[in-house]
Amino acid sequence: MREKAPSSKPMRRMFLLSMLALGAVSMPAAATSPSIAMQVWKDPNCGCCKDWIAHLEQSGFRASVVDEGNNAARARLGVAQKFASCHTALVQGYVIEGHVPVADIQRLLKEKPKALGLAVPGMPIGSPGMDGPAYGGRRDAYQVLLIQKDGSAQVFTSHAGKA
């Protein structure tokens, strides 16, 4: 009768676990977390829109950009003109109008309120995309509004200014 060789299963398991651990350590953080898809409508010549999109992508969002302006998209998505800004986005069923910071979008997606979305009307200096060196570090106070489906809105977040 032939004697069985010692099982190599534990050694294979240790090897596989070691390889997995090494792979996890060497992978960049962005590769391990899924990105959040977002569609953005903007004017093709708008620099602040490009800067806002870069702000989003640095935080794990993946933007699909439509460079045809945003007036038609804003109207189609039900955002009143009084909330208008230079770009409009759609993420997980919510409309994002204007220079809304990533932290506010992440909070919206976490809390999932029954609402149309968020808006930063106009283009406040110091908001994401409007915060480049051309503004000399100036930050105006502004509010992010939570827009309801009936067209009403309330303050979602207030951002302080800085001279």
C-alpha positions in Angstrom: 0.0 0.0 0.0 1.3 3.4 -1.0 1.6 6.2 1.7 -0.2 9.5 1.0 1.9 12.6 0.5 1.2 15.4 2.9 -1.6 17.7 1.7 -0.5 20.8 -0.1 -3.8 22.6 0.5 -2.6 24.6 3.5 0.4 25.8 1.6 -1.7 26.8 -1.4 -4.1 28.6 0.8 -1.2 30.5 2.5 0.2 31.4 -0.9 -3.2 32.7 -2.2 -3.8 34.7 1.0 -0.3 36.2 0.7 -0.9 37.2 -2.9 -4.3 38.7 -2.1 -2.8 40.7 0.7 0.0 42.0 -1.5 -2.5 43.0 -4.2 -4.7 44.9 -1.8 -1.7 46.8 -0.4 -0.4 47.8 -3.8 -3.7 48.8 -5.4 -4.6 52.5 -5.4 -7.6 53.4 -3.2 -9.6 54.7 -6.2 -9.4 51.3 -7.9 -10.9 49.5 -4.9 -14.0 51.8 -4.6 -16.6 52.0 -7.4 -17.0 55.3 -9.1 -20.4 57.0 -9.1 -21.7 57.8 -12.7 -23.0 61.3 -13.4 -24.1 62.9 -16.5 -23.3 66.6 -16.9 -24.6 69.2 -19.4 -22.5 72.3 -20.0 -21.3 74.8 -22.5 -18.2 73.5 -24.4 -16.3 76.7 -23.7 -17.0 76.9 -19.9 -13.8 76.6 -17.9 -15.4 76.7 -14.5 -17.6 73.7 -15.5 -14.5 71.8 -16.4 -13.0 72.7 -13.0 -16.2 71.5 -11.2 -16.1 68.2 -13.1 -12.4 67.8 -12.1 -13.5 68.4 -8.4 -16.0 65.6 -8.7 -13.7 63.2 -10.5 -11.0 63.7 -7.8 -13.6 62.3 -5.3 -14.7 59.2 -7.2 -17.4 60.5 -9.5 -17.3 59.5 -13.2 -18.7 62.2 -15.4 -20.2 61.7 -18.8 -20.2 65.2 -20.4 -22.6 66.6 -22.9 -21.1 69.8 -24.4 -24.3 71.3 -25.8 -25.3 73.7 -23.0 -27.6 73.0 -20.1 -30.8 75.0 -20.7 -32.7 72.2 -22.4 -31.5 69.6 -19.8 -32.4 71.9 -16.9 -35.9 72.4 -18.3 -36.4 68.7 -19.1 -35.3 67.7 -15.6 -37.7 70.2 -14.0 -35.3 72.7 -12.5 -36.8 76.2 -12.3 -34.8 79.1 -13.9 -34.5 80.8 -10.5 -32.1 78.0 -9.5 -30.0 78.2 -12.7 -26.3 78.0 -13.1 -23.8 77.2 -15.8 -24.1 73.4 -15.7 -26.7 70.7 -14.8 -26.0 67.2 -13.8 -27.9 64.0 -13.0 -26.7 61.4 -10.5 -28.6 58.5 -9.2 -31.9 60.2 -10.1 -31.1 63.5 -8.5 -30.5 66.8 -10.4 -27.4 68.8 -9.4 -27.5 72.4 -10.6 -24.4 74.5 -10.5 -21.3 74.5 -8.3 -22.4 72.1 -5.6 -19.6 70.7 -3.5 -18.8 67.0 -3.5 -19.5 66.6 0.2 -23.1 67.9 -0.3 -23.7 65.5 -3.2 -22.3 62.6 -1.1 -24.6 63.6 1.8 -27.6 63.8 -0.6 -26.8 60.3 -2.0 -26.5 58.9 1.5 -29.6 60.5 3.0 -31.7 59.9 -0.1 -34.4 62.6 0.6 -37.5 62.7 -1.5 -36.5 65.7 -3.6 -35.5 66.8 -7.1 -31.9 67.5 -6.1 -29.5 70.2 -5.1 -28.7 73.7 -6.6 -26.2 76.5 -6.1 -27.8 79.3 -8.1 -25.5 81.6 -10.0 -21.8 81.1 -9.8 -20.5 82.1 -6.3 -16.8 82.8 -6.0 -15.1 80.2 -3.9 -17.5 77.4 -4.7 -15.9 74.3 -6.4 -14.9 75.3 -10.0 -15.1 79.0 -9.0 -12.1 78.7 -6.7 -9.0 78.9 -8.9 -6.0 81.2 -8.6 -7.8 83.9 -10.6 -10.0 84.6 -7.5 -7.1 85.3 -5.2 -8.4 83.0 -2.4 -11.7 84.9 -2.1 -14.6 82.9 -1.0 -18.1 84.3 -1.0 -20.7 82.8 1.4 -23.3 80.7 -0.5 -26.0 78.2 0.2 -26.7 74.8 -1.4 -30.5 74.4 -1.8 -32.5 71.2 -1.6 -35.0 71.6 -4.4 -38.3 69.8 -3.9 -40.3 68.2 -6.7 -43.0 70.9 -6.3 -40.4 73.6 -7.0 -40.0 74.8 -3.5 -36.5 74.8 -1.8 -34.9 74.9 1.5 -31.3 75.4 2.7 -29.4 72.1 2.6 -26.0 73.5 3.6 -24.6 77.0 4.2 -21.0 77.6 3.2 -19.2 80.5 5.0 -17.3 83.1 3.1 -13.7 84.4 3.5 -12.3 87.7 2.4 
